[in-house]
Amino acid sequence: MDPGPRRASCVRRPMLCALALMVAAGGRVASAFNLDTRFLVVKEAKNPGSLFGYSVALHRQTERQQRYLLLAGAPRDLAMPDGYTNRTGAVYLCPLTAHKDDCMRMDISEKSDPNHHIIEDMWLGVTVASQGPAGRVLMVWSRIPFKAVLDPGPFDSRLLAHQVHATNV
């Protein structure tokens, strides 16, 4: 047998499988739901790789100012400079405007203590939610290691915890 035609059939098979899969899916490569095509709000991250928009919620602010805000989580965002942490995540408040770069980072006063409470890579903003009008903003960070002495042996024990933080906007 000649190996030439055999190789060609091996190359054609994955292409036929991909074509059959696309036909079975109705020709769609991707689809979405719950998108407003008339009033687009596009916001951009300040830090590439921050996963800006990983979680999103709509919030109605009633204190100080009457307005709607888009809450956007960025769980891999850079940390505020504190000397101990590089990346913590963040939650941004974005007004519903046509501007792409008008989001403000929420000030979360969470400090790192290298001996007990480490907030490096804590994924702040992995979940965001609103209580509704005049309510609070809920933020979850899911990867906070606490140093714990479980066994006074040579190993450094760390427990992962989830924390929830609610604040007024």
Z-matrix of the N, CA and C atoms (Angstrom, degrees):
N
C 1 1.455
C 2 1.514 1 110.18
N 3 1.271 2 114.77 1 147.28
C 4 1.456 3 121.39 2 178.49
C 5 1.529 4 109.11 3 -89.14
N 6 1.358 5 120.15 4 123.62
C 7 1.464 6 121.65 5 -177.08
C 8 1.526 7 113.66 6 -69.68
N 9 1.337 8 118.68 7 -15.27
C 10 1.463 9 120.98 8 -177.65
C 11 1.521 10 113.69 9 -60.50
N 12 1.337 11 120.34 10 -55.78
C 13 1.463 12 120.07 11 -179.25
C 14 1.518 13 113.05 12 -64.94
N 15 1.315 14 116.31 13 -30.80
C 16 1.466 15 119.70 14 179.86
C 17 1.531 16 111.07 15 -63.01
N 18 1.325 17 117.36 16 -42.26
C 19 1.462 18 121.02 17 177.86
C 20 1.524 19 111.05 18 -64.02
N 21 1.306 20 116.15 19 -40.55
C 22 1.463 21 119.73 20 -179.31
C 23 1.523 22 110.69 21 -61.73
N 24 1.340 23 117.73 22 -39.24
C 25 1.466 24 119.40 23 179.65
C 26 1.528 25 110.77 24 -69.10
N 27 1.327 26 118.64 25 -32.30
C 28 1.468 27 121.54 26 177.13
C 29 1.526 28 110.74 27 -67.36
N 30 1.319 29 116.20 28 -34.24
C 31 1.457 30 119.64 29 179.37
C 32 1.525 31 110.05 30 -73.82
N 33 1.335 32 117.26 31 -36.74
C 34 1.461 33 120.88 32 -178.41
C 35 1.519 34 112.49 33 -70.36
N 36 1.307 35 118.48 34 -32.52
C 37 1.462 36 120.96 35 -176.27
C 38 1.528 37 113.86 36 -58.88
N 39 1.333 38 120.56 37 -49.78
C 40 1.473 39 118.93 38 177.97
C 41 1.523 40 112.43 39 -61.86
N 42 1.317 41 116.81 40 -34.62
C 43 1.460 42 119.03 41 178.59
C 44 1.525 43 110.55 42 -67.39
N 45 1.339 44 117.51 43 -39.05
C 46 1.463 45 120.51 44 177.06
C 47 1.521 46 110.93 45 -66.71
N 48 1.326 47 116.77 46 -38.95
C 49 1.470 48 120.40 47 177.45
C 50 1.524 49 110.81 48 -63.10
N 51 1.314 50 117.04 49 -43.09
C 52 1.465 51 120.40 50 179.13
C 53 1.523 52 110.75 51 -65.18
N 54 1.330 53 117.36 52 -39.87
C 55 1.459 54 121.16 53 177.89
C 56 1.526 55 110.59 54 -64.59
N 57 1.331 56 117.24 55 -43.87
C 58 1.465 57 120.87 56 178.43
C 59 1.525 58 111.01 57 -62.62
N 60 1.314 59 117.42 58 -38.71
C 61 1.463 60 121.42 59 178.80
C 62 1.530 61 111.04 60 -65.55
N 63 1.328 62 117.06 61 -41.39
C 64 1.468 63 119.91 62 178.25
C 65 1.524 64 111.51 63 -65.98
N 66 1.334 65 117.18 64 -39.07
C 67 1.464 66 120.30 65 177.95
C 68 1.519 67 109.74 66 -65.55
N 69 1.334 68 116.94 67 -41.34
C 70 1.469 69 120.95 68 179.48
C 71 1.526 70 110.97 69 -65.14
N 72 1.317 71 117.57 70 -32.74
C 73 1.467 72 121.23 71 -179.90
C 74 1.525 73 111.90 72 -82.56
N 75 1.305 74 117.16 73 2.66
C 76 1.456 75 119.93 74 178.22
C 77 1.520 76 113.01 75 81.01
N 78 1.320 77 117.96 76 20.00
C 79 1.450 78 121.41 77 178.85
C 80 1.513 79 114.22 78 81.99
N 81 1.314 80 118.02 79 -1.58
C 82 1.466 81 121.06 80 -179.37
C 83 1.520 82 110.33 81 -87.04
N 84 1.289 83 115.70 82 134.66
C 85 1.453 84 120.21 83 173.70
C 86 1.519 85 109.25 84 -91.55
N 87 1.321 86 116.40 85 -37.91
C 88 1.464 87 121.49 86 178.22
C 89 1.526 88 108.43 87 -149.19
N 90 1.306 89 115.11 88 153.45
C 91 1.457 90 119.17 89 176.54
C 92 1.521 91 108.65 90 -141.66
N 93 1.317 92 115.76 91 161.99
C 94 1.459 93 120.77 92 -178.51
C 95 1.519 94 108.91 93 -141.56
N 96 1.328 95 115.55 94 167.05
C 97 1.455 96 120.88 95 178.32
C 98 1.517 97 108.61 96 -136.66
N 99 1.319 98 116.25 97 162.90
C 100 1.457 99 122.67 98 174.31
C 101 1.535 100 112.48 99 58.94
N 102 1.313 101 116.46 100 40.71
C 103 1.460 102 120.79 101 178.26
C 104 1.520 103 109.51 102 -108.26
N 105 1.307 104 116.22 103 133.49
C 106 1.458 105 121.49 104 176.45
C 107 1.523 106 107.75 105 -91.41
N 108 1.313 107 116.71 106 113.98
C 109 1.462 108 120.25 107 -177.27
C 110 1.524 109 112.63 108 -90.01
N 111 1.340 110 117.95 109 -7.97
C 112 1.464 111 120.73 110 -179.04
C 113 1.523 112 112.66 111 -93.40
N 114 1.328 113 117.87 112 -37.05
C 115 1.465 114 121.41 113 -177.90
C 116 1.530 115 108.11 114 -123.27
N 117 1.313 116 115.45 115 88.65
C 118 1.457 117 120.55 116 -178.00
C 119 1.520 118 110.26 117 -82.71
N 120 1.308 119 116.03 118 135.76
C 121 1.459 120 122.47 119 173.65
C 122 1.522 121 106.02 120 -120.48
N 123 1.313 122 116.15 121 110.37
C 124 1.460 123 121.44 122 -178.58
C 125 1.521 124 108.06 123 -113.16
N 126 1.312 125 116.21 124 124.69
C 127 1.467 126 122.10 125 177.87
C 128 1.523 127 108.07 126 -123.91
N 129 1.314 128 116.28 127 145.80
C 130 1.459 129 121.03 128 -178.37
C 131 1.517 130 110.88 129 -118.86
N 132 1.315 131 114.98 130 149.33
C 133 1.463 132 121.90 131 178.82
C 134 1.520 133 110.27 132 -78.02
N 135 1.317 134 114.71 133 148.12
C 136 1.463 135 119.70 134 175.58
C 137 1.526 136 110.64 135 -82.23
N 138 1.333 137 116.99 136 -29.54
C 139 1.461 138 121.66 137 -178.08
C 140 1.525 139 109.89 138 -116.23
N 141 1.328 140 117.64 139 116.32
C 142 1.462 141 119.40 140 177.25
C 143 1.530 142 110.27 141 -61.74
N 144 1.310 143 116.62 142 142.99
C 145 1.458 144 120.77 143 179.76
C 146 1.512 145 114.14 144 84.14
N 147 1.339 146 117.92 145 5.46
C 148 1.467 147 120.62 146 -177.21
C 149 1.524 148 112.99 147 -81.66
N 150 1.328 149 117.77 148 -7.83
C 151 1.468 150 123.55 149 -174.10
C 152 1.526 151 110.92 150 60.25
N 153 1.332 152 115.62 151 37.93
C 154 1.463 153 122.41 152 177.96
C 155 1.525 154 108.78 153 -57.96
N 156 1.332 155 116.12 154 128.79
C 157 1.457 156 120.95 155 -178.40
C 158 1.515 157 113.74 156 90.40
N 159 1.320 158 117.42 157 8.49
C 160 1.470 159 121.57 158 178.25
C 161 1.525 160 110.16 159 -56.30
N 162 1.313 161 116.27 160 -39.74
C 163 1.466 162 121.59 161 172.57
C 164 1.522 163 107.51 162 -132.46
N 165 1.326 164 116.07 163 142.61
C 166 1.458 165 121.59 164 -175.17
C 167 1.523 166 108.88 165 -139.52
N 168 1.329 167 116.56 166 140.94
C 169 1.468 168 121.40 167 175.78
C 170 1.521 169 108.49 168 -147.17
N 171 1.317 170 115.98 169 151.68
C 172 1.458 171 121.78 170 176.25
C 173 1.522 172 108.39 171 -96.94
N 174 1.331 173 116.70 172 134.29
C 175 1.463 174 121.82 173 -177.59
C 176 1.525 175 109.02 174 -131.67
N 177 1.322 176 116.33 175 140.71
C 178 1.469 177 121.10 176 176.62
C 179 1.521 178 108.87 177 -106.84
N 180 1.323 179 115.65 178 113.22
C 181 1.464 180 121.87 179 179.11
C 182 1.521 181 108.69 180 -85.30
N 183 1.338 182 116.35 181 131.45
C 184 1.469 183 120.57 182 179.12
C 185 1.516 184 112.15 183 -121.62
N 186 1.334 185 118.15 184 -15.63
C 187 1.463 186 120.90 185 177.60
C 188 1.526 187 109.50 186 -89.51
N 189 1.307 188 116.63 187 144.73
C 190 1.472 189 124.34 188 179.58
C 191 1.522 190 112.96 189 63.88
N 192 1.303 191 118.06 190 -40.04
C 193 1.457 192 121.53 191 -174.98
C 194 1.533 193 108.40 192 -153.66
N 195 1.317 194 117.19 193 140.46
C 196 1.465 195 121.78 194 176.53
C 197 1.528 196 108.01 195 -93.46
N 198 1.338 197 117.25 196 111.07
C 199 1.466 198 119.82 197 178.92
C 200 1.519 199 110.51 198 -165.82
N 201 1.315 200 114.57 199 162.12
C 202 1.455 201 121.18 200 173.44
C 203 1.521 202 108.40 201 -96.73
N 204 1.314 203 115.67 202 141.53
C 205 1.459 204 121.67 203 179.05
C 206 1.520 205 109.54 204 -128.15
N 207 1.292 206 114.65 205 147.54
C 208 1.449 207 121.44 206 172.19
C 209 1.523 208 106.79 207 -99.26
N 210 1.316 209 117.42 208 122.81
C 211 1.460 210 121.70 209 176.21
C 212 1.522 211 107.35 210 -92.56
N 213 1.309 212 117.35 211 124.69
C 214 1.458 213 121.28 212 -177.96
C 215 1.519 214 109.59 213 -125.05
N 216 1.311 215 116.16 214 122.88
C 217 1.457 216 121.39 215 176.83
C 218 1.521 217 110.69 216 -87.32
N 219 1.315 218 115.89 217 142.65
C 220 1.468 219 122.80 218 176.74
C 221 1.529 220 107.25 219 -134.37
N 222 1.331 221 118.40 220 79.48
C 223 1.466 222 121.14 221 -170.02
C 224 1.529 223 116.31 222 -65.71
N 225 1.327 224 118.54 223 -12.85
C 226 1.468 225 120.11 224 178.82
C 227 1.529 226 111.51 225 -113.54
N 228 1.327 227 117.48 226 21.43
C 229 1.461 228 121.35 227 -178.35
C 230 1.529 229 110.69 228 -71.40
N 231 1.315 230 115.28 229 158.02
C 232 1.464 231 121.10 230 179.44
C 233 1.524 232 110.51 231 -68.54
N 234 1.315 233 115.99 232 151.27
C 235 1.466 234 121.91 233 -179.10
C 236 1.522 235 110.47 234 -79.93
N 237 1.321 236 114.61 235 157.55
C 238 1.457 237 119.83 236 169.58
C 239 1.530 238 106.10 237 -70.39
N 240 1.320 239 119.27 238 139.61
C 241 1.463 240 120.60 239 -175.46
C 242 1.531 241 112.39 240 -60.18
N 243 1.333 242 115.90 241 120.57
C 244 1.468 243 120.48 242 176.13
C 245 1.527 244 111.84 243 -137.46
N 246 1.321 245 117.29 244 -0.34
C 247 1.453 246 120.39 245 178.56
C 248 1.516 247 114.70 246 89.00
N 249 1.338 248 118.09 247 -13.59
C 250 1.458 249 120.75 248 -177.45
C 251 1.521 250 113.41 249 -115.77
N 252 1.322 251 117.79 250 -30.32
C 253 1.460 252 120.40 251 -171.52
C 254 1.524 253 111.84 252 -121.25
N 255 1.327 254 115.24 253 149.60
C 256 1.458 255 121.83 254 178.54
C 257 1.523 256 112.24 255 -108.23
N 258 1.327 257 116.26 256 -39.85
C 259 1.462 258 121.23 257 -173.17
C 260 1.523 259 108.81 258 -140.11
N 261 1.336 260 116.72 259 120.28
C 262 1.465 261 120.33 260 -179.69
C 263 1.520 262 113.06 261 -123.99
N 264 1.314 263 117.55 262 -27.17
C 265 1.455 264 121.76 263 -170.16
C 266 1.512 265 108.78 264 100.46
N 267 1.332 266 116.50 265 168.99
C 268 1.460 267 120.55 266 -177.72
C 269 1.520 268 109.76 267 -159.72
N 270 1.326 269 114.47 268 163.95
C 271 1.462 270 122.37 269 171.82
C 272 1.522 271 106.69 270 -123.36
N 273 1.323 272 116.06 271 133.12
C 274 1.456 273 121.86 272 -178.06
C 275 1.524 274 110.64 273 -113.48
N 276 1.333 275 115.89 274 144.19
C 277 1.461 276 123.82 275 172.73
C 278 1.523 277 107.11 276 -102.11
N 279 1.316 278 116.26 277 119.25
C 280 1.459 279 120.67 278 -177.23
C 281 1.522 280 109.88 279 -120.09
N 282 1.338 281 118.47 280 118.24
C 283 1.464 282 119.75 281 175.47
C 284 1.530 283 109.83 282 -68.35
N 285 1.316 284 116.44 283 151.94
C 286 1.465 285 120.86 284 179.88
C 287 1.523 286 109.13 285 -80.76
N 288 1.315 287 115.12 286 84.09
C 289 1.462 288 122.45 287 -179.54
C 290 1.521 289 108.86 288 -131.02
N 291 1.320 290 115.60 289 174.64
C 292 1.461 291 120.87 290 177.76
C 293 1.528 292 112.09 291 -84.02
N 294 1.314 293 118.36 292 -4.99
C 295 1.469 294 121.56 293 -179.88
C 296 1.528 295 109.88 294 -78.83
N 297 1.330 296 116.25 295 138.07
C 298 1.465 297 121.06 296 -178.60
C 299 1.520 298 113.08 297 -84.80
N 300 1.338 299 117.32 298 -21.14
C 301 1.464 300 120.14 299 -169.79
C 302 1.529 301 113.12 300 -120.71
N 303 1.322 302 118.70 301 35.26
C 304 1.467 303 119.87 302 -178.13
C 305 1.531 304 113.45 303 -108.99
N 306 1.312 305 117.83 304 21.68
C 307 1.467 306 121.08 305 177.23
C 308 1.526 307 109.59 306 -80.28
N 309 1.332 308 115.67 307 142.02
C 310 1.465 309 121.16 308 178.68
C 311 1.525 310 108.81 309 -114.31
N 312 1.298 311 115.54 310 136.49
C 313 1.462 312 120.60 311 178.42
C 314 1.526 313 109.66 312 -75.00
N 315 1.329 314 116.89 313 133.34
C 316 1.465 315 120.78 314 176.29
C 317 1.516 316 108.85 315 -74.46
N 318 1.306 317 115.75 316 140.56
C 319 1.462 318 121.05 317 178.91
C 320 1.522 319 108.74 318 -87.00
N 321 1.300 320 116.08 319 107.74
C 322 1.463 321 122.21 320 177.47
C 323 1.520 322 106.40 321 -107.49
N 324 1.297 323 116.87 322 116.48
C 325 1.468 324 120.28 323 -175.47
C 326 1.529 325 110.00 324 -87.77
N 327 1.305 326 115.25 325 72.93
C 328 1.464 327 121.77 326 177.13
C 329 1.520 328 106.47 327 -112.83
N 330 1.308 329 117.25 328 119.61
C 331 1.460 330 121.58 329 -175.64
C 332 1.523 331 110.58 330 -108.55
N 333 1.312 332 114.95 331 147.97
C 334 1.456 333 121.07 332 179.76
C 335 1.522 334 110.62 333 -93.35
N 336 1.306 335 115.58 334 138.49
C 337 1.459 336 122.83 335 173.51
C 338 1.525 337 106.20 336 -125.87
N 339 1.332 338 117.93 337 106.67
C 340 1.461 339 120.54 338 -173.67
C 341 1.525 340 114.41 339 -57.42
N 342 1.325 341 117.55 340 -20.95
C 343 1.462 342 119.34 341 -178.79
C 344 1.524 343 113.66 342 -86.27
N 345 1.341 344 117.80 343 -26.19
C 346 1.465 345 119.12 344 -174.81
C 347 1.525 346 114.74 345 -134.98
N 348 1.303 347 118.10 346 -39.63
C 349 1.463 348 122.15 347 -169.10
C 350 1.525 349 108.81 348 -128.11
N 351 1.319 350 117.22 349 100.51
C 352 1.457 351 121.82 350 -175.07
C 353 1.524 352 108.66 351 -105.30
N 354 1.323 353 117.26 352 123.85
C 355 1.460 354 120.04 353 -177.91
C 356 1.523 355 112.64 354 -108.03
N 357 1.303 356 118.19 355 8.24
C 358 1.465 357 121.40 356 176.43
C 359 1.529 358 109.60 357 -60.62
N 360 1.310 359 116.24 358 128.94
C 361 1.467 360 123.30 359 176.94
C 362 1.529 361 112.16 360 57.74
N 363 1.335 362 116.35 361 44.57
C 364 1.470 363 119.91 362 -175.99
C 365 1.526 364 113.24 363 -85.96
N 366 1.324 365 118.84 364 -6.04
C 367 1.463 366 124.00 365 177.18
C 368 1.526 367 111.78 366 61.61
N 369 1.327 368 117.02 367 46.70
C 370 1.463 369 120.67 368 172.75
C 371 1.525 370 108.16 369 -62.98
N 372 1.318 371 116.82 370 132.77
C 373 1.456 372 121.09 371 -179.61
C 374 1.509 373 113.98 372 93.24
N 375 1.332 374 117.04 373 8.73
C 376 1.464 375 118.84 374 177.59
C 377 1.526 376 110.11 375 -64.86
N 378 1.337 377 117.04 376 -27.70
C 379 1.464 378 122.98 377 174.08
C 380 1.522 379 108.29 378 -138.85
N 381 1.313 380 116.70 379 131.53
C 382 1.464 381 121.85 380 173.29
C 383 1.523 382 108.08 381 -130.55
N 384 1.339 383 115.84 382 147.00
C 385 1.464 384 120.87 383 179.39
C 386 1.520 385 108.76 384 -153.14
N 387 1.314 386 115.63 385 161.14
C 388 1.457 387 122.22 386 178.23
C 389 1.517 388 109.11 387 -119.98
N 390 1.333 389 116.57 388 142.84
C 391 1.460 390 121.35 389 175.02
C 392 1.520 391 111.41 390 -79.39
N 393 1.299 392 117.77 391 -7.82
C 394 1.455 393 120.91 392 -178.09
C 395 1.513 394 110.65 393 108.92
N 396 1.346 395 117.55 394 -171.40
C 397 1.466 396 120.66 395 -178.43
C 398 1.523 397 111.62 396 -56.51
N 399 1.308 398 116.29 397 133.79
C 400 1.467 399 124.51 398 -179.47
C 401 1.519 400 112.09 399 62.80
N 402 1.302 401 117.17 400 12.42
C 403 1.462 402 120.81 401 179.57
C 404 1.514 403 111.94 402 -93.76
N 405 1.287 404 114.48 403 -172.96
C 406 1.457 405 120.71 404 -178.08
C 407 1.524 406 110.46 405 -100.01
N 408 1.319 407 114.90 406 164.71
C 409 1.453 408 122.33 407 175.91
C 410 1.518 409 107.48 408 -99.63
N 411 1.309 410 116.25 409 131.78
C 412 1.457 411 122.05 410 -179.17
C 413 1.522 412 108.93 411 -106.58
N 414 1.333 413 115.91 412 129.55
C 415 1.462 414 121.47 413 177.79
C 416 1.518 415 108.50 414 -127.91
N 417 1.316 416 115.75 415 140.51
C 418 1.463 417 120.43 416 179.30
C 419 1.516 418 108.16 417 -121.73
N 420 1.311 419 115.06 418 136.47
C 421 1.456 420 119.52 419 168.09
C 422 1.508 421 106.56 420 -123.37
N 423 1.313 422 115.26 421 138.50
C 424 1.457 423 118.12 422 -164.48
C 425 1.513 424 115.73 423 -114.74
N 426 1.290 425 119.25 424 -1.84
C 427 1.463 426 118.63 425 -176.01
C 428 1.518 427 110.56 426 -131.99
N 429 1.309 428 117.16 427 73.14
C 430 1.459 429 120.19 428 178.30
C 431 1.518 430 108.23 429 -112.04
N 432 1.312 431 117.65 430 108.32
C 433 1.458 432 118.21 431 177.38
C 434 1.524 433 111.05 432 -81.92
N 435 1.300 434 116.20 433 131.10
C 436 1.457 435 122.50 434 174.05
C 437 1.517 436 107.17 435 -107.61
N 438 1.308 437 116.72 436 131.67
C 439 1.453 438 119.95 437 175.08
C 440 1.516 439 108.39 438 -72.85
N 441 1.285 440 116.28 439 129.00
C 442 1.460 441 119.95 440 -179.27
C 443 1.518 442 108.95 441 -136.65
N 444 1.293 443 115.43 442 141.62
C 445 1.458 444 119.99 443 176.99
C 446 1.523 445 107.23 444 -95.27
N 447 1.326 446 115.84 445 97.81
C 448 1.456 447 121.04 446 178.55
C 449 1.522 448 110.50 447 -92.30
N 450 1.299 449 114.42 448 -36.28
C 451 1.455 450 120.82 449 -178.99
C 452 1.521 451 106.17 450 -141.66
N 453 1.296 452 118.93 451 120.00
C 454 1.467 453 119.01 452 -177.44
C 455 1.526 454 111.83 453 -72.10
N 456 1.330 455 115.67 454 54.34
C 457 1.456 456 120.58 455 179.49
C 458 1.515 457 110.54 456 -104.63
N 459 1.320 458 116.70 457 -164.22
C 460 1.459 459 120.28 458 -176.21
C 461 1.528 460 113.49 459 -79.33
N 462 1.340 461 118.86 460 -2.44
C 463 1.457 462 120.90 461 -175.20
C 464 1.524 463 111.70 462 -95.20
N 465 1.309 464 115.26 463 145.99
C 466 1.464 465 122.17 464 177.07
C 467 1.523 466 107.09 465 -91.08
N 468 1.299 467 117.21 466 110.77
C 469 1.458 468 120.97 467 -177.08
C 470 1.516 469 110.06 468 -92.11
N 471 1.322 470 115.99 469 135.57
C 472 1.458 471 121.51 470 177.57
C 473 1.519 472 108.39 471 -134.25
N 474 1.318 473 115.75 472 136.14
C 475 1.453 474 122.17 473 176.36
C 476 1.519 475 108.19 474 -108.29
N 477 1.323 476 117.19 475 136.70
C 478 1.459 477 120.27 476 175.27
C 479 1.514 478 108.88 477 -91.45
N 480 1.303 479 116.58 478 134.74
C 481 1.461 480 121.28 479 -178.66
C 482 1.523 481 109.47 480 -129.39
N 483 1.310 482 115.88 481 158.81
C 484 1.465 483 122.76 482 173.48
C 485 1.516 484 107.10 483 -108.76
N 486 1.317 485 116.83 484 138.61
C 487 1.457 486 119.98 485 177.54
C 488 1.516 487 109.63 486 -127.85
N 489 1.307 488 114.77 487 146.92
C 490 1.455 489 122.23 488 178.09
C 491 1.520 490 107.39 489 -119.74
N 492 1.309 491 116.50 490 136.82
C 493 1.457 492 121.91 491 -179.19
C 494 1.522 493 107.88 492 -130.22
N 495 1.310 494 117.27 493 129.83
C 496 1.467 495 121.79 494 176.49
C 497 1.517 496 108.61 495 -119.62
N 498 1.313 497 116.46 496 138.26
C 499 1.456 498 120.70 497 -177.88
C 500 1.523 499 110.05 498 -147.17
N 501 1.307 500 115.70 499 157.42
C 502 1.462 501 121.12 500 172.92
C 503 1.514 502 109.00 501 -85.29
N 504 1.305 503 115.84 502 148.08
C 505 1.469 504 120.69 503 179.16
C 506 1.500 505 108.98 504 -109.27
